[in-house]
Amino acid sequence: MDHVVYVDAKSKELEKILDGSKTMIIRGAAGRKLPHGRVSAGDVLYFIQNNGEGQVRARAVVAAALHSEKLSPAEAEQLVRENQDKLQLSPALAARWASKRYLVLVEIHPAEALQPFAIDRSAYGNMDDWLPVGDIAAVRLP
């Protein structure tokens, strides 16, 4: 399964992914929303920065994924803190994710830069930051 993942441009997440200092992606919510239960080892993540440019710039293969059960605030904070060396989150992003009840931690193999390309988001009405696209070729624009 292929996924399009938006990463934070302000905190230079894509640069950290490409230089190998960031080896884990985190997502979370008050409930079980994407990608909870939908990403697993062997899946491929395609990265786009959340700065409005809309270009896929890199990809990485998922090494492992942890889908948490409901967490207390202390448990969520501990999980973020324990994985901070892989997550490389700014203090603001660490606090944001540590406040969620459900977390998904996705460890990735080393990423590779790609020749940038756009995707067709028309089938994805919601402005989510994680899109399970199935096959990237189906949404890749020429």
Secondary structure in CASP SS format (residue, H / E / C, confidence):
PFRMAT SS
TARGET T0000
AUTHOR 0000-0000-0000
METHOD secondary structure of the structure
MODEL  1
M C 1.00
D E 1.00
H E 1.00
V E 1.00
V E 1.00
Y E 1.00
V E 1.00
D C 1.00
A C 1.00
K C 1.00
S C 1.00
K C 1.00
E H 1.00
L H 1.00
E H 1.00
K H 1.00
I H 1.00
L H 1.00
D H 1.00
G C 1.00
S C 1.00
K C 1.00
T C 1.00
M E 1.00
I E 1.00
I E 1.00
R E 1.00
G E 1.00
A E 1.00
A C 1.00
G C 1.00
R C 1.00
K C 1.00
L C 1.00
P C 1.00
H C 1.00
G C 1.00
R C 1.00
V C 1.00
S C 1.00
A C 1.00
G C 1.00
D C 1.00
V E 1.00
L E 1.00
Y E 1.00
F E 1.00
I E 1.00
Q E 1.00
N C 1.00
N C 1.00
G C 1.00
E C 1.00
G C 1.00
Q E 1.00
V E 1.00
R E 1.00
A E 1.00
R E 1.00
A E 1.00
V E 1.00
V E 1.00
A E 1.00
A E 1.00
A E 1.00
L E 1.00
H E 1.00
S C 1.00
E C 1.00
K C 1.00
L C 1.00
S C 1.00
P H 1.00
A H 1.00
E H 1.00
A H 1.00
E H 1.00
Q H 1.00
L H 1.00
V H 1.00
R H 1.00
E H 1.00
N C 1.00
Q H 1.00
D H 1.00
K H 1.00
L H 1.00
Q C 1.00
L C 1.00
S C 1.00
P H 1.00
A H 1.00
L H 1.00
A H 1.00
A H 1.00
R H 1.00
W H 1.00
A H 1.00
S C 1.00
K C 1.00
R C 1.00
Y E 1.00
L E 1.00
V E 1.00
L E 1.00
V E 1.00
E E 1.00
I E 1.00
H C 1.00
P C 1.00
A C 1.00
E E 1.00
A E 1.00
L E 1.00
Q E 1.00
P E 1.00
F E 1.00
A E 1.00
I E 1.00
D C 1.00
R C 1.00
S C 1.00
A C 1.00
Y C 1.00
G C 1.00
N C 1.00
M C 1.00
D C 1.00
D C 1.00
W E 1.00
L E 1.00
P E 1.00
V E 1.00
G E 1.00
D C 1.00
I H 1.00
A H 1.00
A H 1.00
V C 1.00
R E 1.00
L C 1.00
P C 1.00
END
